[in-house]
Amino acid sequence: MSLTQKCHTLQSMNNHLEAVLKEKRSLRQRLLKPMCQENLPIEAVYHRYMVHLLELAVTFIERLETHLETIRNIPHLAANLKKMNQALAKMDILVTETEELAENILKWRKQQNEVSSCIPKILAEESYLYKHDIIMPPLPFTSKVHVQTINAK
């Protein structure tokens, strides 16, 4: 855009603003007047429909920002769907891992109950053996430390 065109555009804008300032009072009065009484006479039969129409208009205006946000998000829909699919895949993995952990916990609990139920029997047997002076031979287990000291000699 050349300098002449810019000056012309600026002069045009200036003239428009001067005209608005000259008509400021009349513009303000026109804006303050209710236009429905002058331009839109409504017969009494249709008043209830107008009330319903105004309710719909208010509801639409209230929801307008939400609708506009939805429209703004449309270009990002593919990326959002991709993120949701990735999150869903991660959730599936976590669910599978959680199920496996739950199964392991149940197995460990069962084993713990079995061990717990055997302890009184073992204690009773030890008590019986101790009362009757029965000595059990040691089990043939050797520790790594014992084996290492023997090999070192």
ChimeraX attribute file (.defattr): number of C-alpha atoms within 10 A of each C-alpha:
attribute: neighborCount
match mode: 1-to-1
recipient: residues
	/A:1	5
	/A:2	6
	/A:3	8
	/A:4	9
	/A:5	10
	/A:6	11
	/A:7	11
	/A:8	11
	/A:9	12
	/A:10	12
	/A:11	12
	/A:12	12
	/A:13	12
	/A:14	12
	/A:15	12
	/A:16	12
	/A:17	12
	/A:18	12
	/A:19	11
	/A:20	13
	/A:21	11
	/A:22	11
	/A:23	11
	/A:24	12
	/A:25	11
	/A:26	11
	/A:27	12
	/A:28	10
	/A:29	10
	/A:30	11
	/A:31	10
	/A:32	9
	/A:33	10
	/A:34	10
	/A:35	11
	/A:36	9
	/A:37	9
	/A:38	8
	/A:39	8
	/A:40	8
	/A:41	9
	/A:42	11
	/A:43	7
	/A:44	9
	/A:45	8
	/A:46	9
	/A:47	11
	/A:48	10
	/A:49	11
	/A:50	13
	/A:51	11
	/A:52	11
	/A:53	12
	/A:54	12
	/A:55	12
	/A:56	12
	/A:57	12
	/A:58	12
	/A:59	11
	/A:60	13
	/A:61	12
	/A:62	11
	/A:63	11
	/A:64	12
	/A:65	11
	/A:66	12
	/A:67	13
	/A:68	10
	/A:69	10
	/A:70	12
	/A:71	11
	/A:72	11
	/A:73	12
	/A:74	11
	/A:75	10
	/A:76	10
	/A:77	12
	/A:78	11
	/A:79	11
	/A:80	13
	/A:81	11
	/A:82	11
	/A:83	12
	/A:84	12
	/A:85	12
	/A:86	12
	/A:87	12
	/A:88	12
	/A:89	12
	/A:90	12
	/A:91	12
	/A:92	12
	/A:93	12
	/A:94	12
	/A:95	12
	/A:96	12
	/A:97	12
	/A:98	12
	/A:99	12
	/A:100	12
	/A:101	12
	/A:102	12
	/A:103	12
	/A:104	12
	/A:105	12
	/A:106	12
	/A:107	12
	/A:108	12
	/A:109	12
	/A:110	12
	/A:111	12
	/A:112	12
	/A:113	11
	/A:114	11
	/A:115	11
	/A:116	11
	/A:117	11
	/A:118	11
	/A:119	11
	/A:120	11
	/A:121	11
	/A:122	11
	/A:123	11
	/A:124	11
	/A:125	12
	/A:126	15
	/A:127	12
	/A:128	12
	/A:129	13
	/A:130	12
	/A:131	9
	/A:132	9
	/A:133	9
	/A:134	10
	/A:135	9
	/A:136	9
	/A:137	6
	/A:138	6
	/A:139	6
	/A:140	5
	/A:141	6
	/A:142	8
	/A:143	7
	/A:144	9
	/A:145	9
	/A:146	10
	/A:147	10
	/A:148	10
	/A:149	9
	/A:150	9
	/A:151	8
	/A:152	7
	/A:153	5
